[in-house]
Amino acid sequence: MSSIADNIGTVTRRIQKATLKAGRKPDSVHLLAVSKKRAADDLRTAFAAGQRAFGESYVQEALDKMETLADLDTIEWHFIGPIQSNKTRQIANAFDWVHSVDRLKIAQRLDEQRDSALPPLNVCLQVNINNESTKSGCSLDDLTDLADAIEEMPNLSLRGLMAIPDPDQPEAELRSSFRKLANALKKLRQEAPASGPLDTLSMGMSDDLEMAVEEGSTWVRVGTALFGPR
């Protein structure tokens, strides 16, 4: 059975190969280790192998890991799950990134509750790219208004967009979903104020990261290919 360190090496090479194939800069795509429901010792092992960014979906579980791994001072915490209003204060102050901001109320709470002594919280807007009834995310029609509102929030830094397309759809449709998100980011750059970098596309997972990279992803969210099946 492959070790976590071996798996990180394998996934990193997949990313590098896809990046090269797409004619992109070698350092333009980052690996986010999806570590929800994984033991803190697994994260420590991944950290020792060079992984720094970890994605969590459950607030209390993440806070427990943060306490256990507090000695790892260069670790970077990303919240990637649905956000409940009663958890925004903890998310706002414990995480470096939030990939799943999907409505104005949540953005406002994160901004108001982020400690002003901390750097602005990096946020991505989660887009329901295909208007699936079972998925969270703002619609493409509402994207510009939400982005404009966030640009006025001093404790948030709008970095880009995130989506979770249905991985079981045909390959052509999945690629179309990735491309649709990339085009939405391009449009947002043209329409939104220029105070934020808008440099981030969070899309692609273990089975489709190559396709996501070819379509412009800058963060691929990988769990199973790193840590094995749950």
N, C-alpha and C positions, 0 to 999 in steps of 0.2 A: 504494500500500500504506500502511495506517495506521501511524503511529509508535507506539512504546510509550506515550508520553505521551498521545496521542489515545485509545489503548485504555484506559488507566487512567481517563481522563475518562468514556468511554462506560460502562465497568463501574461506576464510582462513581455515575453517574446512574441506572443500572439498580437498584443497591442502594437509592438514595434513593427512587426511585419505588416500589419494592416495600415499603420500610419505611413510607412514607406510606400506601400502600394498606392495609397491615396495621394501621394506627393505632398504630404504635410510635414511640418517640422517635427523632429524626433521627440521633442519634449512637449508637444501640444496636446497630448492625451494623458489623463491621470487615472490611476486605478483607485477606486473606492471599494474597500473591503467591506462587504455587507456582513456585519458581525452580530446582528440580532439573533438571540437564542443560542449564541455561542459562549462558551466559558471564557472567563477573563484570561485563563492560562493560554487559551488558543490565540487570543489577541496579543498576549505577551510574546508568544512564539513568532507570530507574524511580524510584530514590531522588531524583534531581534533579527529577522530576515530582511529588514529594510522597509517594511510597509509602515506608513505613517497615518494615513487617512482611513477612518472607520465609520461605517454607516449604521445607525441604530434607529429602531422604530418604536420602541417602548421606553417611556421616560424613566420609570423607576429602575428598570433593568439597566438602562444606560448609566444612571447616576451611581448605582452600585458598582458598576465596572470602573467608572471614573475614579471612585474612591479607592478601589483596589489597585488601580494602575496609576495612581497620582505621581509616582516616582518617574514616570515616562514623560518628561517635560516637553517633548516635541511632538507628542501625539496630537492628532487633529480629529475633532468629533463633528460628525455630520448627522443631522436628524433628517430621516428620509420617509417617515411614516405619516399617517393621518394625524392632524393636530387637533386636540380637544381644547376648548377655550380655557378649561380649568388647569391646563398644563403649560400654558404659554409662558408664565413667569419662569418656570424651571428651564424650559427650552431656551428662552431668551438669554439666560445668563450662564448656562452650562455648555452650550454648543458654539462652535465656530461658524458652522454653516447650517442652513435649513433649506432643503430642496423642495419642500412640499407646501409652500404658501399658496393657498387656492382661493382665498377670498379676503375682502378688505378688512373685515372685523379681526381676523387673525393677524394680518399685517399691523394693524393699529395696536393691538395688544402687545405684540412682540416689540414694536418701537417704543411704546410707553413703558414697558417693563424691563427693557434692556438697561443695565447699569451704564450710566453715561461715562463712567470711568473706563469702561471696556471699549475696544474698537467697535465700529459699526458691525452688526451681524450680517454676514453674507447670506443673501437669500436668492432662491430661484422660485419662479412662479410655476406651479404644477398645472399643466394644460391637459384637459381631457381631449386629446387630439382627434379622436373619432366619435366624440359625443356618446360614449358608452354609458348606459344607465347604471352600471355597477361600478364605475370608476369615479374617483374624486378628480377635481381639477376645474379650473375656470375654462370657459369656452374661448375660442379664438376671437369671437366678437367682443368679449369683455376684456381682452388682454391689454389693450392700449390704455383704457381707463384705469385699470388696476395698477399698471406700471407707472402711469403719471402720478397717481396718488402716493405710491411708495417712494418715488423720487423726492417727495417733499418731506419724508420722514428722516430725521437726522441720525437716528440710531440703527438704520438699516442701509445696506448697500446692495442695490439690485444688480445681481451678477448675470442672470439669464433665465433659461427655461428648463423645465424637467417634464418628462412624460413617461408613462408606462404603457406602451401599446400592447395589445393582446399578442403574446408570443406564439400563439397557436394559429394565427392567421397565415394565409399563404405568403411565401417569401416576397412576392412582388408587392403585396399590400403592406407588409411590415416595412419594407424599404420606403414605400410611399409615405407611411406614417412618420418615419424618421426624417424624411425630406421635408414633409409638411412642417415639422417642428423647427427645422433649420431655417426654412423660409420665413416662419413666423418671427424668429429672432432677427433675421435680416430686416424685416419690415419694422420691427420694434425699434431697431437702431435708427431707422430713418424717421420714425414718428415721435419717439420719446425724447425728453430732454437728455442732454449728454453728460449729466453729472455722474452717472455710473458707468462702469466699463462695458457691461453687457457682452461679456466674453465667454459665457458658459452655456454649454448644452449638455445636460445630464440625461443620457439615454444610452441604452445598451446593457445587456446582462451576460451571464455566462455563455449562453448558446448563440447569441447574435451580436456579440461585441464587434466583430469584424465589419459587419454591415453598418452598424452604428458609427464606427470610426470613419468608414468611407463616406458617410453622409454628414459628417461634421461634429460628432460627439467630442466633448472635451473631458468628460467624466464618465467612465463606464463603471457600473455598479455590479460587482461580482461577489457572490457568496459561495455557491455550491462548488464551483471550480477551484476555489481556494481552500475551503474548509471541509469539503465533502458533503454528502447528503445529511440532512438533520435526522 
